[in-house]
Amino acid sequence: MRRSIERRSVGVVAWLVGSVAVVAVLVASFALVSPDRLAGVWPMGIRSTEVDGYAKWLDVSFSDSVGRPVPVYYISASGRSKRCSWEDHGRGWDRRWLEGEGYGDSVKVRRMRSEDGGLLVELKEGTLLREQRAFVLRPAGPGSIRQKYLEMLATEMGLLTPELTLVRVVSCGRDLGLYLKEEVVDAHFLQRRGMQDGSAFTSLFDPRTGYDLVPVIKGDSAASAGLRAIWTMGGKALPTPEDVGRSVDERALAAWLLLRWISSPEDPLNGEHVMGFRWGQRQVVPVYRSSRGDAMTTGPLTTYRSTPITVLLQDPDLRTLFRAVQDELLAKRGQLRERAEAIDRVWIPQLAEGDALEHTLARAGRMRDELLMVRLSQRDAFEQLARPLERMPGWSAYGGGTLMAQATLAPAASEDHLKTLLRMTKLQSVGDSIIFPRGKYTIAEDLLLPAGTHVVMLPGARLEIAPGRRVVCRGDLHIRGTRINPVFIRPMRDTEPFAGLEVIRDGGGEVRITGLHMSGGGAGGAAMLRVQGVERTVVEGAILDGKGGYPLLWVAGGDVFVTGGTATGGYLSFIQAGGTLKNLELRGAARGTGDAGVILDGSRMRIEGGSITRSTGTAVDVRNGAQVLLLGLRCEANTTALLAVDGSLVHADACRFVDNATVFELRSEKATRGATRVLLYTNEYLDNTRDRVVDARSSVLDGQRLDDKVRRGDQLIP
Amino acid sequence: MSRKGPSRSPVIWVFLALLGVSGVVFAALLGPTRALSIAAASVLSTSVDGLYEGIGGHQLRVLDISVDPAHLDTLNSDLPWSGGHNVPAEVRINGVVYKAKFRYRGALTPSHFLGDKRSFRLSFKDPPPDLPFDKVNVINPKSFNMLNNHMGLWIGGVMGVPVPHDELVQVRLNGRDHGVMELYEQPTGKLEQVRGMWPEEVPVYKGDFGPLQGRALGARNLLWSEAAHWQYVSKADSAMAHARLTSLVGLVSDRRMPLDERRDSLASLIHMDAYLRYLAALWVVNTAHIDQYHNQFLVLDPRNGLFYPILWDALLMYEQPGKPRYYVHDALAYWVLQVPEWRLLRDRHAWQALQWLHGEGLFQTRWNEVERRVMPSLLADRNKFANVTLQAEDVHRYSMVHAAASSASMQEQVRTYWDGLTTRLSGCRVRSERKEGALVLSTTDECPLELRWKTVEGQEVLVLVDGKPMATERVGAITRLVIHREVAYSGATAEPFMEKQQFTVKPLEVRLEFVPSLPEGLDVINAITDEKVH
C-alpha cells in the first residue's frame, strides 16, 4: 500500500473540536477531581505552577468563602523625582507619603536589594505604625502562606521572628496587589521584645563569598568589635565548640536550626541570616526571618564557612537540644495543624483573591502537611544540616593562628637591651622567666620581652624607666611586692614621664600584682599599666599615682579583681572586662582636686566599698551597655558621681553621695543601645548640688531590696 | 541499467579548491601546527558547541550590565590603547539599578582585549551590597577551563592567605549574553571594611606595572628597589604606612645587614605568619606569575602595624621553573627564605595545606562543585575566547572540547604535582651512626630534623652540634631541638633582585654530642611532617 504524500490542510472544524475538547476535559477535571489530588505531584514533568495557571482560568467550582478585608497602604509618588514606587529602580531612598491603618505621614521608601519587587519603608523618627518603625513589603501570592506557617512555628518555639501580615499596596492610584508586610529586624525590633542591649546583624555561611566575612553592627564599632571577637573564635585554624563557649544562645540556635531545616531541608543555611547580639551578655541570639527571593542565588552550599554557628553543628549538646525542640514540636503537631487551618481560613481567601479558592486551599494543605507531617518528623534532620567547614579566606592575617611558637614570628624582642640588663644588673633569666630581684634597674630603651617570656618582680625591685620608654611583657606578669617592701616603678627623671608597663597576650595567662608603687607614667597619653588580652588580672594593694586624668590602669578583656589600693590623678579603665573592684581609694589629686575615677566600658563589674573623691571629672563612668553594681561606695566632692550612658544598667545600694555637683547623669545617645537605667536601693545623699540629669530615654528607678546572694557576693551583680 | 550519480556543481569544486589553497597558505604563513590549532578551534566551536540546546538555567550569578553602544565603540576604536577611559554604565541586580563606570582593562595580555569577550572594570561610587567593592574586574578567564585563577586563589584563601573575592559570573551586556567571566575584586583601602574586619579604610599598596603611557605599556619597575614603585591605592592616612614601607624597602635592598638583625627587623615590619603562608601558597599553587615587577599587594594591618600580602593573579600550575624547593619570586622572598625557622614554617604550612587539599580531597570536591555550577553557562557560552596557540595574538573562539580537555588535564597536573610535593616533604631517610660517643646524622633528602626526648627533671642535657652548644626547647614533658638545613643559592652571585632563582637544600651531615649522655628514648623526627624518620 502506498501512502499518500499529499499534504492535507486541517479544517476549522478540526481545530475547534480539538480546542474545545481539551478545554472541556480540563474544566471537567477541575470540577470533578478533588482539589487535593490536583494539588499533588504531577507526572511527566507537569509543574505545579502550570496546574495553578490552569486552575486560575478553568476552575469554575463555586466557593462561598469571603476573605476579611486587607488593610490598604497608599503610597504616593516621590516628592523629589515625582515617580511612583514601581517606576523607580534606583538604589536610593525617596520620600513618599504613606497612608494606611490609621497612619499618615511622609516616609522613606526604597527598593529592597535582596528581592526583586520588594519595598523597604522607614518611618520618621518617633512615629510608629503598629508599633513598627521600619518594615518591608514583599509581593505576596498563594505560596506566601508557607511563610506564615513558618512564622507560626517560630513563635511556637519561642524564637524571635518578625510579624507577617498581608496588606494591599496602592501606589499612585495603581493597585499593585497583595504584599507581605514584615517588620525589619533591627535594634528597635529587639528592644520591643525585651532585648534592651540587643543589636541586629546579618551573617552569611556561604564560603564562596569573599566579603562580609565577619558581621558588622552598623554604627556601633564597639559592639562590632565584640562580635568580631566571637566570630573569629580566637583565630584558631580548626576551632571546636569549646572555642565558641557560651557566646551563642544554644536553645534559640537549636530551634532556629530546626526551622531552617523545615523551611529548606536541601539548603538550610544559604542566603543572608539575621541575628541579634546581646551586648551585655555577649551572646548571639538567632532570629528567624523568612528567606529572601534573591535572584542571584548560586546553588546549594556543599560546605559552610567556619563560624560559631556552624562550628556548633559538631556539638553533641546542641544535637540533644535540637532533638528536644523537635520532640516538643512533634508532641504539639495536632494543635499546630489546627492553628495552621485557622490561618488558612483567614489568609487563603485573601491570597487567592477569589480565583480557584478550593485549589489554593488544597495547595496550602499540601504545604502544611509537608512541613508538619514530613519534615518535622525527620529524625536525622540534625545530621543532615552538617557540612564540612571552610575557614574564611585570609584567616591567618585577620584572625591570627599559627602552627608553631609565636616566638619566631613576633616583632623583634629587644634582645640586645635585655642582654645588657642581664649582664649589668641582677636581672635573671630562668627557664622561660625573667626575674627582677631586689635592686635598681634602669630601662633606658624600650624593653620588648620575647613572646611567651614571663616576668617576675620580687620585693624591693626598683625600675626606673627613661622618658617615653615602655616595658612590654608578652607572657604572664607577677609583681610580688609587699606593703613594707614594695616594687617601685618610676620615671628616670621626675619631670619626664615614661610610657608604661604593658602586658599583651592572646586571651590566656595571668597578671598578678601585689605591693606595687607606680608613678610618673603615661607619656603621650599611654596607659601607665596596660593589660590586654589576659585571662585573669589580680591587683592587690597597688598605689598608682598619675597626673592630668590619664589612664593609670587600663584593662581590656578577661576577669579582673582589684582590691585595697589607691589611685590618684587618673582613671582606672576596664573595657569588656568582668569582676570586682573592692575597697579602692581614688582621689582627684593628693592635694586639691583633679581628674580621677573608674571607667567601665561594656564591662560587668561590682564596685564594693572604697571611695572616689575630689574628682573634677566623673567618679564612675559607665558606658556601652555595661552592667554595674555599686555597693557601699562613697562618692564625695566630685563634679559628677555617676555618669551612665548608652544602654548601661547600674544598681546602687548602701552608697553615700556627698557634696557632688551632680549625683546621676544618664544619657541614651546611641539608638542601637537601648535605654540607660539606674536602680537605686537604700543610699545616702548629702549636700549634693543637683540630684540627677536624665534624658528622655533613660530612667532612674527605685529597686526592691537587693538579693542577699548579691550582697554576700555569691552573685556578682543582680 | 546504468545509474548515474548526482552531478556536483562546479561551485563546490571551486569552494573546495579555495579551502585547500587557504589551508596551504595559512600553513605556510603560520606553520602547520599553529594553523591547525586555529582551524580546529574554529571548526569545533562552530560544530560541537552549536549542538547544545540550552537546557537549564544559569547557576552562576548573572551580572546584567548596560553601556551605551556609542561609548563601547569609542572604547573599542584602538585597543588596547583606547579602552582605558571610563564611560557610564548601569548594573542591575534584583531589579535595582546601580550606577557604575565602565572601562576595559588589561593591555599586556592579549586575551583581555582581543576577541569578543573583553575584560573590563566596573567602578562604583556606591556599590551594591551583593558586590560591595569600589572596583571589580570582570575578566575573560585565562584558561580554557576557566577555573585556573579562581582555584589558585581559593587554595590561597583556604591556606589562610588574604585573597580578593573571585567568582565566575554570567555576564549580560546590553541585554545580550556575553558569556562566562571571572569577577575579581580590585583591592583598595576598603579591603578590610568590606570583610567586616576593620571599620575604616586601611593602607594598601599595589606592586604592578605602571599605567599606560599613551600607546606604550607602563613602566616595569623592580618593586623592592624603591618605595615609590609601589602604588598607594587607599584613602587611609598614608604617613605611617609610607614610613614603614620605606623602612621595609630599605631593609630588602640593604645587602650588608647580618641575618639575625635582618630577621628581627623584617619581623617587626611584616606579619610573618601571613607572609609565610603566602610563600607556601605560591609553592602549593605552583605559580610563577608573581614576580619582582607585578601582581603584588601589601596591606598595612591596622591591628598591629605589620604588612601582610594579598595573593593576586595566582594562576594554578603556572609552573615555577626547575621544580624549586625554595623559589625566590622576589627580593623579599630572597631574604625571608634564608631564615631557617621561616623556611620550616613555610614548609609546615604547605604540608598542612596538602593534607587538607590533596589528602582529604578538598580540592577535588571544590573543583567538581565549581565545574558543576559553571557547566550550564559554559555550555551555553558561544563567546569563549582564549589563546588557542602559544602565540600571544592567537586569541580565537574555542569550544567545549577545549574546556573539557583543559579541565581534565589541569586536574591531572595538580594531582601529579601534589603527589610529588607530598613525597618531597615527607621524604626523610636519615643515616645515623655512632662515632666516638657522638651521633652522626646524614641525609641527602631535604627535610629538617627534630630531635625529641623525654625530659628528666633535674637532668639537663647539653647538645653540641658540630661542636657548638645549641639551645634546646622544652615543651611540656618533651625536650626538642631542631636541626635546620643549609641552603645554596642557584644564581651565579647571591643577589636579591635576580629573577627566577631558587635555594636548594644542601646534603646534611651533622655530628651531635650529648652531655652528659645520649638521652633515653631519643627520636629523630621529620620537622615538617612530625613523623619519625627511618
Interface residues (C-beta under 8 A of the other chain):
Chain A: H89 G90 R91 R111 M112 R113 S114 E115 D116 G117 R208 T209 G210 Y211 D212 L213 V214 P215 V216 S221 S224 R228 A237 D294 A295 M296 T298 G299 T302 T303 P388 E390 R391 M392 P393 G394 W395 S396 A397 Y398 G400 G401 T402 L403 M404 A405 T408 L409 A410 P411 A412 A413 E415 G431
Chain B: Q59 L60 R61 V62 R92 I93 N94 G95 V96 V97 Y98 D126 P128 P129 D130 P132 F133 W154 G156 G157 V158 M159 G160 V161 P162 V163 P164 H165 D166 E167 E185 E192 V194 R195 G196 M197 P199 D264 S265 A267 S268 H271 M272 D273 A274 R277 V299 D301 L306 Y308 E341 W342 L344 L345 R348 H349 Q352 L362 T365 R366 E369 R372 R373 E473 R474
